């Protein structure tokens, strides 16, 4: 597949999540690590022990034949973790009593993907000697965690935001019989070119070209490269309307830029570099006809990462046997790319998707 750069990240949503109150605690929370042995990456590199961290909410339900019937896999964006979904804007709208993914009736699986959160990553010690992973490697590892680690043989739904949305597309063609439904939020199932790729190149080159990076063996963070990377990421994932709303004065606008520098100091350069480079061969486009489950692709009109004027998703969805594209108009409720984590904006479509794919329901476009 062509070498390309990913559709990013939780970005603005992650920033928003940090300032949001946490969602209420939910029943049946289990947090843990599962290790798979001798994992082979697409490059042929191997890791003797690949640790996958996860959080689950609720309990698995099984039918008379022992098959799991209520498991939902939720996948995070670049630089994030499963815990990012515990914000009030996401979990507070979806996981509570009577809500679409009520933990009393659903078994929610929130993993940390390879290179993220508490799962195995370069900053654990291997630095630039860590195997180079791609999105298919990440999805294969997620599948091993689900099937072998958590003993879940079928998924009611796979959904994700940004990078997690791209993983959702990959799940659809790598494991077409593994789920009833798919819902990618803020993504496109095509290779990335043009402006999108250029921003990613800026991020990668900013880190690699900083002399302090030292081929991954830095003793102090390559701060200039990280700051430049954060600047590029911010502009890539931001929305003009949202920035005007949140920074309406010169002082607030200047403060927001200064905060980016402070945020850069907390990032591990190798982890960030690997996270972006993981997407270089992402391209579901040739495989869209293999997706069997009903799929709702949801984007927002003010998403600068996935601008609707490029018409990418509208064209690609025609190749998905049971696919539907939903474009949410810009409003006071949307947040550009970060709309993917504001469930109040799109949860009615999640309800519809779950209803239509109930046993006996008929897939529809």
SVG drawing of the C-alpha trace seen along z (x, -y; Angstrom):
<svg xmlns="http://www.w3.org/2000/svg" viewBox="-36 -42 58 66">
<polyline fill="none" stroke="black" stroke-width="0.4" points="0.0,0.0 1.1,-3.6 3.1,-5.2 0.9,-7.9 0.3,-9.8 -2.7,-9.3 -5.8,-11.3 -4.9,-12.3 -5.8,-12.3 -7.9,-13.3 -6.1,-16.6 -8.7,-19.3 -10.9,-16.7 -8.1,-15.6 -7.4,-19.2 -11.1,-19.7 -11.2,-16.4 -8.5,-17.7 -10.6,-20.7 -13.8,-18.7 -15.1,-17.2 -14.7,-13.4 -17.8,-11.3 -19.4,-9.4 -17.9,-6.1 -19.5,-3.1 -20.2,0.4 -17.9,3.3 -14.8,1.3 -11.8,3.6 -8.3,2.3 -5.4,4.5 -2.6,5.6 -2.5,8.5 0.7,9.7 1.0,11.5 4.3,13.3 6.5,13.0 4.4,10.5 5.6,10.1 5.2,6.7 4.6,6.0 8.2,5.1 9.3,8.6 10.5,7.2 9.4,9.0 8.8,8.2 9.1,11.0 6.5,9.5 3.9,7.0 1.9,5.5 -1.6,4.3 -3.3,2.2 -7.1,2.0 -10.1,0.8 -13.5,2.6 -16.8,1.4 -19.8,3.6 -19.9,7.4 -19.9,9.7 -23.2,11.4 -23.3,14.8 -26.0,16.6 -27.0,20.2 -24.0,21.3 -21.6,19.2 -21.1,16.4 -20.6,12.9 -23.5,10.7 -23.0,7.2 -19.3,6.3 -18.4,2.9 -14.8,1.9 -14.0,-1.8 -10.7,-3.0 -8.9,-6.2 -7.1,-8.8 -3.3,-9.3 -1.6,-10.3 -4.6,-9.2 -5.7,-6.2 -8.8,-4.4 -9.2,-6.6 -9.8,-9.6 -13.4,-8.3 -14.2,-8.7 -14.9,-12.5 -18.3,-13.9 -18.8,-14.8 -18.3,-11.1 -19.0,-8.7 -21.5,-11.1 -23.6,-11.0 -23.3,-7.4 -22.4,-5.0 -25.1,-5.9 -28.5,-4.4 -30.7,-4.4 -28.0,-5.8 -27.0,-4.1 -24.0,-2.2 -25.4,-1.7 -22.8,0.3 -25.7,2.2 -26.4,3.9 -23.1,3.4 -19.6,4.7 -17.3,1.8 -13.7,2.5 -11.4,-0.6 -7.8,0.5 -4.6,-1.5 -3.2,-0.8 0.4,0.1 2.6,-2.9 0.0,-4.6 -1.0,-5.0 0.2,-2.1 0.7,0.3 4.2,1.1 5.8,-1.9 9.3,-3.3 9.6,-5.4 9.5,-2.2 13.2,-1.8 13.8,-0.6 13.5,-4.2 14.2,-4.1 14.9,-0.3 11.3,0.3 9.7,2.2 8.1,-0.1 4.3,0.6 1.6,-0.4 -2.2,-0.6 -2.7,3.0 -0.3,4.2 -2.2,2.1 -5.5,3.6 -4.1,7.2 -3.0,6.6 -6.4,5.2 -8.0,8.3 -5.7,10.6 -6.6,8.7 -10.3,9.0 -10.2,12.7 -7.5,14.2 -7.1,11.8 -10.7,11.0 -12.2,14.1 -14.7,12.1 -15.6,14.0 -17.9,11.4 -18.3,7.6 -21.7,5.9 -20.0,2.7 -16.6,1.3 -16.3,-2.4 -13.5,-4.9 -12.4,-8.6 -9.8,-10.0 -7.0,-7.4 -9.4,-5.0 -11.9,-5.7 -9.2,-4.7 -8.7,-1.5 -12.4,-1.0 -12.2,-0.9 -9.2,1.5 -11.2,3.8 -14.0,3.8 -11.8,5.3 -9.4,7.4 -12.1,9.0 -15.3,8.6 -17.3,11.2 -16.1,10.1 -18.8,7.4 -22.4,6.4 -21.7,2.7 -19.0,0.1 -19.0,-3.6 -15.8,-5.6 -15.9,-9.2 -13.8,-11.9 -11.9,-10.0 -11.7,-9.0 -10.9,-5.6 -8.4,-6.8 -4.7,-7.5 -3.6,-11.0 -2.1,-13.5 -2.1,-17.3 -2.4,-19.5 -3.1,-16.6 0.1,-14.8 2.1,-18.0 1.2,-18.8 2.2,-15.3 5.5,-15.7 6.1,-18.9 5.5,-17.1 7.8,-14.2 10.6,-16.3 10.4,-18.8 11.3,-16.0 13.8,-14.1 15.7,-17.3 16.1,-18.6 19.8,-17.8 18.7,-17.1 16.6,-14.1 20.0,-12.3 18.5,-9.3 16.1,-8.7 18.8,-8.6 18.2,-12.1 19.1,-12.9 16.9,-16.0 13.7,-16.4 14.3,-17.9 12.1,-20.8 12.4,-22.9 11.3,-20.0 8.4,-19.2 7.2,-22.8 7.2,-23.0 5.4,-19.6 2.7,-20.9 2.3,-24.1 1.7,-22.1 -0.6,-19.7 -2.6,-22.5 -3.2,-24.3 -3.9,-21.0 -6.7,-19.9 -8.1,-23.3 -11.2,-25.0 -11.2,-28.7 -14.7,-29.1 -13.7,-27.2 -10.5,-29.2 -12.5,-32.5 -14.9,-31.3 -12.3,-30.2 -9.7,-32.9 -11.7,-36.1 -9.1,-38.5 -5.4,-39.1 -4.5,-38.0 -6.3,-34.7 -5.0,-34.0 -1.4,-34.6 -2.0,-32.5 -3.2,-29.6 0.0,-29.6 2.1,-29.8 0.3,-26.8 1.3,-24.8 4.9,-25.2 4.2,-24.0 2.3,-21.0 5.2,-20.1 7.5,-19.7 5.3,-16.8 5.5,-14.8 8.0,-12.0 9.5,-12.6 10.0,-9.0 6.4,-8.1 5.0,-11.0 7.3,-10.2 6.2,-6.5 2.6,-7.4 2.6,-9.5 4.8,-7.2 2.5,-4.3 0.0,-5.7 2.3,-5.8 0.8,-2.9 -2.9,-3.5 -5.2,-3.0 -8.5,-1.1 -9.7,-2.2 -8.9,1.0 -10.6,3.1 -13.9,1.3 -15.9,3.9 -14.8,6.5 -16.6,4.8 -19.7,6.8 -21.1,5.0 -23.4,2.0 -21.2,-1.1 -22.1,-4.7 -19.2,-7.0 -19.7,-10.3 -17.8,-13.6 -18.5,-17.2 -18.5,-19.9 -16.0,-22.1 -13.4,-19.4 -10.2,-20.8 -8.6,-17.3 -11.4,-15.8 -12.8,-18.8 -16.0,-17.8 -15.2,-19.8 -12.7,-17.2 -15.6,-14.7 -13.4,-11.8 -15.9,-10.0 -18.9,-10.7 -17.2,-8.9 -15.6,-6.1 -18.9,-5.1 -20.4,-4.0 -17.9,-1.1 -19.0,0.1 -21.8,2.7 -23.8,1.5 -22.3,-2.0 -23.8,-5.4 -22.1,-8.7 -23.4,-11.3 -22.0,-14.8 -22.9,-16.9 -23.5,-20.7 -21.4,-23.3 -23.1,-24.7 -22.5,-26.0 -22.3,-22.4 -19.6,-21.3 -15.9,-21.6 -14.1,-20.9 -12.2,-17.7 -12.9,-17.5 -16.6,-17.0 -15.9,-13.3 -15.8,-13.3 -18.9,-15.4 -21.4,-12.6 -24.4,-14.9 -23.9,-15.9 -24.1,-12.4 -25.4,-10.0 -28.8,-9.8 -27.0,-8.1 -25.4,-5.6 -28.8,-4.8 -30.1,-4.2 -27.1,-2.0 -27.6,0.2 -31.4,0.5 -31.0,1.4 -28.4,4.1 -30.4,5.7 -31.0,9.4 -33.7,9.5 -32.9,6.0 -32.3,5.4 -29.1,3.6 -29.9,0.5 -27.9,-2.2"/>
</svg>
